[in-house]
Amino acid sequence: MKLTGLVTATYTPFDPDTGEVNLDLIAPMTEHMLARGSAGFYVCGSTGEGESLSVGERKSVAAAFVKAADGRVPVIVQAGHNSGASARELAAHAAEIGADAISTLPPTYFKPASPEALMEFISQVAGAAPALPYYYYHIPNMSGVRFDMVALLRLAAERVPSFNGVKFSDFFLADMMACQEFDGGRYDILFGSDEMMLGALACGAKGAVGSSYAFAAPLWRRIIDAHERGERDEAHRWMLKAARLVRMIAGAPGPYPACVKQVIWPLLGFDPGPLRTPQPTMSQAQIDAARQELDESGFAGEIVSGDFNLP
C-alpha cells in the first residue's frame, strides 16, 4: 500500500450545545472534503482529537468516516492509546468496520524508553489487526517520543509484518529522506507538516497527511501541480501563500485548531462545535476578529469557493 496526494486529517464534530460527538455531520463533511480533492482520510489523530475521545466515541467516529467514505478513498484509523489493551481493541475494531489501515501514536505518559520497547507496543497493536497495513505516527513535538527513525524501521522489518510506513509529522527532512531510502524504499513515508509541503516534495515525498486539506486542499494541490510541472518559482509562490494562511489561522486570535473548528468550518456551512477541553475555546469576539481578518485578506472567499489565486 502506497498512499499519494493529500490525505486529510479529519476533524471530529461535536454538538455545540451538548459537547457530544455529532455523527450526523460526518457524512456531509466527508462529501465536502472529497469534492475538494481529499485522496484519503486519517481519522482520530491530533486534528480529530482522538486523545480527548473515549474508546466508544472513537469507535463510532471511525465507523462513521469509513461508512461515509464508502470505499472511494482509503481511511486510516489512528488507534493509539496509553492503554495497550484499548489500543488493541481500537485496532481490531478498525479491521471489523472495513478501515484500510491503522496507525498509532506511541504511549505518551509512560513513554517507551527505547526503540525496542516502542516496537513491542507496536507489535502488539498491529497484531490485533494483522491484515491491515500499519503506520507509525511520528510527532515528537506532541508525543515527546523521539528515536532514530531508521533504527525503528529496522526493528519493524524484523518484527511487524504489517508495518507499512510512517506518518512523519516532524520538520527534520533529512530524517524523512533516510526513512524513504531505507531498504530500497520499502516503506510508505507520508509527510505531516502542512506548512513545509514544498520542502518535503523536493525531498521526494509522494503523499501527505494534513489538517489544512480539510478546507483548503485546492491550494495545496496547486503547490503539488506546480512542483510536478517543474515550475519552481510558481510552486514557491503558492507555498508562500499557503504558509501565510496557516500563520494567519494559527496567530492571534487563534490558535489554529480552534480557529478552524469555530471560524473556518462555519464559513463552509458546517458547525462542528469547539475543541474539547483542555484545548481552548474561542470567544465570540475572537471569532469575529478572525473572520474579519480572513475576509480582509481575501482568504475567506477563496476558502468558500475553493478557487485560490496568486496575487
C-alpha positions as CSV (number, residue, x, y, z in Angstrom):
1,M,0.0,0.0,0.0
2,K,1.4,3.4,-1.1
3,L,-0.6,6.5,-0.5
4,T,-0.2,9.5,-2.7
5,G,-1.7,13.0,-2.8
6,L,-3.5,14.8,0.1
7,V,-4.7,12.5,2.9
8,T,-6.9,14.7,5.1
9,A,-6.6,14.6,8.8
10,T,-10.3,14.7,9.8
11,Y,-12.0,17.0,12.4
12,T,-14.3,15.3,14.8
13,P,-17.6,17.3,15.0
14,F,-19.3,17.9,18.4
15,D,-22.7,19.3,19.1
16,P,-22.1,22.9,20.1
17,D,-24.7,22.7,22.9
18,T,-24.1,19.3,24.5
19,G,-20.5,18.6,23.5
20,E,-21.4,15.1,22.4
21,V,-20.0,13.7,19.2
22,N,-22.2,14.8,16.2
23,L,-22.1,11.7,14.0
24,D,-24.7,13.2,11.7
25,L,-22.3,15.9,10.5
26,I,-19.6,13.4,9.4
27,A,-21.2,12.3,6.1
28,P,-21.7,15.9,4.7
29,M,-18.3,17.0,5.9
30,T,-16.8,13.9,4.1
31,E,-18.6,14.8,0.9
32,H,-17.3,18.3,1.0
33,M,-13.7,17.1,1.6
34,L,-13.9,14.6,-1.2
35,A,-15.3,17.2,-3.6
36,R,-12.4,19.5,-2.8
37,G,-9.8,16.8,-3.6
38,S,-9.1,14.7,-0.5
39,A,-7.3,11.5,-1.5
40,G,-7.8,9.7,1.8
41,F,-8.7,10.3,5.4
42,Y,-6.7,10.0,8.7
43,V,-9.2,9.6,11.5
44,C,-8.9,10.3,15.2
45,G,-5.4,11.7,15.1
46,S,-4.3,15.0,16.6
47,T,-6.7,17.0,14.4
48,G,-9.5,14.6,15.2
49,E,-8.9,15.0,18.9
50,G,-8.6,11.2,19.3
51,E,-6.8,11.6,22.6
52,S,-9.8,13.5,24.0
53,L,-12.4,10.9,23.0
54,S,-13.5,7.8,24.9
55,V,-12.9,4.4,23.3
56,G,-16.6,4.2,22.5
57,E,-16.6,7.6,20.8
58,R,-13.5,6.8,18.8
59,K,-15.2,3.6,17.5
60,S,-18.3,5.5,16.5
61,V,-16.3,8.2,14.8
62,A,-14.1,5.8,12.9
63,A,-17.2,3.8,11.8
64,A,-19.0,6.9,10.6
65,F,-16.0,8.0,8.5
66,V,-15.5,4.6,6.9
67,K,-19.2,4.4,6.1
68,A,-19.2,8.0,4.6
69,A,-16.1,7.3,2.5
70,D,-17.7,4.2,1.1
71,G,-14.6,2.8,-0.4
72,R,-13.9,5.8,-2.6
73,V,-10.6,6.7,-0.8
74,P,-8.6,4.9,1.9
75,V,-9.4,5.5,5.5
76,I,-6.6,5.2,8.1
77,V,-7.8,4.9,11.8
78,Q,-5.5,6.2,14.5
79,A,-5.8,3.6,17.3
80,G,-3.1,4.7,19.7
81,H,-3.8,4.8,23.4
82,N,-1.8,4.8,26.6
83,S,-3.5,1.6,27.4
84,G,-2.2,-1.2,25.2
85,A,-5.5,-3.2,25.7
86,S,-7.5,-0.2,24.5
87,A,-5.2,0.3,21.5
88,R,-5.6,-3.3,20.5
89,E,-9.4,-3.0,20.9
90,L,-9.4,0.0,18.6
91,A,-7.2,-1.7,16.1
92,A,-9.4,-4.8,16.0
93,H,-12.5,-2.6,15.6
94,A,-10.9,-0.7,12.7
95,A,-10.5,-4.1,10.9
96,E,-14.1,-5.0,11.7
97,I,-15.6,-1.9,10.2
98,G,-13.5,-2.1,7.0
99,A,-10.9,0.6,7.5
100,D,-8.0,0.4,5.0
101,A,-5.1,0.8,7.5
102,I,-4.4,1.5,11.2
103,S,-1.9,3.9,12.8
104,T,-0.8,4.6,16.4
105,L,0.8,7.3,18.4
106,P,3.3,6.0,20.9
107,P,2.3,5.8,24.5
108,T,2.7,9.3,25.8
109,Y,2.5,9.1,29.6
110,F,4.7,6.1,30.4
111,K,6.9,6.7,27.4
112,P,8.8,3.8,25.8
113,A,12.4,4.0,27.0
114,S,13.9,2.6,23.8
115,P,13.1,1.8,20.2
116,E,12.8,-1.9,21.3
117,A,10.1,-1.0,23.9
118,L,8.2,1.1,21.4
119,M,8.4,-1.7,18.8
120,E,6.9,-4.2,21.4
121,F,3.9,-1.9,21.8
122,I,3.6,-1.5,18.0
123,S,3.8,-5.3,17.5
124,Q,1.0,-5.9,20.0
125,V,-1.3,-3.4,18.5
126,A,-0.6,-4.3,14.9
127,G,-1.1,-7.9,15.8
128,A,-4.7,-7.1,16.8
129,A,-5.4,-6.3,13.1
130,P,-2.8,-8.2,11.2
131,A,-4.5,-7.9,7.8
132,L,-4.4,-4.1,7.9
133,P,-1.3,-2.0,6.9
134,Y,0.1,-0.3,10.0
135,Y,1.6,3.3,10.1
136,Y,3.6,4.7,13.0
137,Y,2.6,8.2,13.9
138,H,5.9,10.1,14.4
139,I,5.0,13.5,16.0
140,P,7.7,14.1,18.7
141,N,6.8,17.7,19.4
142,M,3.4,16.4,20.7
143,S,4.2,12.9,21.9
144,G,7.5,13.6,23.5
145,V,8.8,10.4,22.0
146,R,11.8,10.8,19.6
147,F,14.0,7.9,18.5
148,D,16.2,7.3,15.5
149,M,13.6,6.5,12.9
150,V,15.8,4.3,10.7
151,A,16.6,2.2,13.8
152,L,12.9,1.9,14.4
153,L,12.3,0.8,10.8
154,R,15.0,-1.9,11.1
155,L,13.1,-3.3,14.1
156,A,9.8,-3.1,12.2
157,A,11.3,-5.1,9.3
158,E,12.2,-7.8,11.7
159,R,9.1,-7.9,14.0
160,V,6.0,-6.4,12.4
161,P,5.0,-7.9,9.0
162,S,2.1,-5.4,8.6
163,F,4.3,-2.4,9.2
164,N,3.7,-0.2,6.1
165,G,5.1,3.2,6.8
166,V,5.3,6.4,8.9
167,K,3.1,9.5,9.3
168,F,6.1,11.8,9.5
169,S,4.9,14.9,11.3
170,D,8.3,16.5,12.0
171,F,10.4,19.2,10.5
172,F,13.7,17.2,10.0
173,L,13.6,16.5,6.3
174,A,16.9,14.7,6.4
175,D,15.3,12.1,8.7
176,M,12.4,11.8,6.4
177,M,14.7,11.1,3.5
178,A,16.6,8.5,5.5
179,C,13.2,6.7,6.1
180,Q,12.4,6.9,2.4
181,E,15.7,5.4,1.5
182,F,15.5,2.5,4.0
183,D,15.7,-0.9,2.4
184,G,15.2,0.4,-1.2
185,G,12.1,2.5,-0.4
186,R,10.3,-0.4,1.3
187,Y,8.0,1.8,3.5
188,D,5.4,4.5,2.7
189,I,6.6,7.8,4.3
190,L,3.8,10.3,4.5
191,F,4.7,13.9,5.3
192,G,2.7,15.5,8.0
193,S,3.7,19.2,8.4
194,D,1.4,21.2,6.0
195,E,3.4,24.5,6.0
196,M,6.6,22.7,4.8
197,M,5.0,20.8,2.0
198,L,7.2,22.2,-0.8
199,G,10.4,21.2,1.0
200,A,9.0,17.7,1.5
201,L,8.1,17.4,-2.2
202,A,11.6,18.5,-3.1
203,C,12.9,15.7,-0.8
204,G,10.8,13.1,-2.5
205,A,7.5,13.0,-0.6
206,K,4.6,11.5,-2.6
207,G,1.9,11.6,-0.1
208,A,1.0,13.9,2.8
209,V,-1.4,13.9,5.8
210,G,-2.6,17.3,7.0
211,S,-5.4,19.2,8.7
212,S,-5.4,22.1,6.2
213,Y,-6.5,19.8,3.4
214,A,-9.9,19.6,5.0
215,F,-10.8,23.1,4.0
216,A,-8.0,24.2,1.5
217,A,-7.0,21.2,-0.4
218,P,-7.1,23.0,-3.8
219,L,-4.4,25.4,-2.5
220,W,-2.0,22.6,-1.6
221,R,-2.9,20.8,-4.8
222,R,-1.6,23.9,-6.7
223,I,1.7,23.5,-4.9
224,I,2.0,19.9,-5.9
225,D,0.9,20.5,-9.5
226,A,3.4,23.4,-10.0
227,H,6.2,21.2,-8.5
228,E,5.4,18.3,-10.7
229,R,5.5,20.6,-13.8
230,G,8.9,21.8,-12.8
231,E,7.6,25.3,-12.2
232,R,9.8,26.1,-9.2
233,D,9.0,29.8,-8.9
234,E,5.3,29.2,-9.1
235,A,5.4,26.4,-6.6
236,H,7.3,28.6,-4.2
237,R,4.7,31.4,-4.6
238,W,1.9,29.0,-3.9
239,M,3.8,27.7,-0.9
240,L,4.3,31.2,0.5
241,K,0.5,31.8,0.2
242,A,-0.3,28.5,2.0
243,A,2.2,29.3,4.7
244,R,0.6,32.8,5.1
245,L,-2.8,31.1,5.5
246,V,-1.5,28.7,8.2
247,R,0.2,31.6,10.1
248,M,-3.0,33.7,9.9
249,I,-5.2,30.9,11.3
250,A,-2.6,30.0,14.0
251,G,-1.9,33.5,15.1
252,A,-4.0,35.9,17.2
253,P,-6.8,35.4,17.8
254,G,-6.1,31.6,17.1
255,P,-5.0,29.0,18.0
256,Y,-5.1,27.1,14.8
257,P,-7.4,24.1,15.6
258,A,-9.9,26.3,17.5
259,C,-10.0,28.8,14.6
260,V,-10.6,26.0,12.1
261,K,-13.4,24.5,14.0
262,Q,-15.1,27.7,15.1
263,V,-14.4,30.0,12.1
264,I,-13.3,28.1,9.0
265,W,-15.8,25.2,9.1
266,P,-18.7,27.6,9.7
267,L,-17.6,29.6,6.7
268,L,-18.2,26.4,4.7
269,G,-21.7,25.9,6.2
270,F,-20.8,23.4,9.0
271,D,-20.8,23.9,12.7
272,P,-18.6,21.2,14.3
273,G,-18.5,22.9,17.7
274,P,-15.5,23.9,19.7
275,L,-12.5,21.9,20.7
276,R,-12.8,19.7,23.8
277,T,-11.0,20.8,27.0
278,P,-8.2,21.2,27.9
279,Q,-7.8,22.8,24.4
280,P,-9.1,26.4,24.2
281,T,-12.5,27.7,23.1
282,M,-12.5,31.0,21.2
283,S,-14.8,33.8,22.5
284,Q,-17.3,35.4,20.1
285,A,-15.1,38.5,20.0
286,Q,-12.1,36.3,18.9
287,I,-14.3,34.5,16.3
288,D,-15.4,37.9,14.9
289,A,-11.9,39.2,14.8
290,A,-10.6,36.1,13.0
291,R,-13.5,36.2,10.5
292,Q,-12.7,39.9,9.8
293,E,-9.0,39.1,9.1
294,L,-9.9,36.3,6.8
295,D,-12.4,38.5,4.9
296,E,-10.0,41.4,4.6
297,S,-7.2,39.1,3.4
298,G,-9.4,37.6,0.7
299,F,-8.8,34.1,2.1
300,A,-12.4,33.7,3.3
301,G,-13.8,34.0,-0.2
302,E,-11.2,31.6,-1.6
303,I,-11.8,29.0,1.1
304,V,-15.6,29.1,0.3
305,S,-15.2,28.9,-3.4
306,G,-12.2,26.6,-3.5
307,D,-10.7,28.9,-6.1
308,F,-7.3,30.1,-4.9
309,N,-5.3,32.7,-6.9
310,L,-1.8,34.1,-6.8
311,P,-1.5,37.9,-6.2
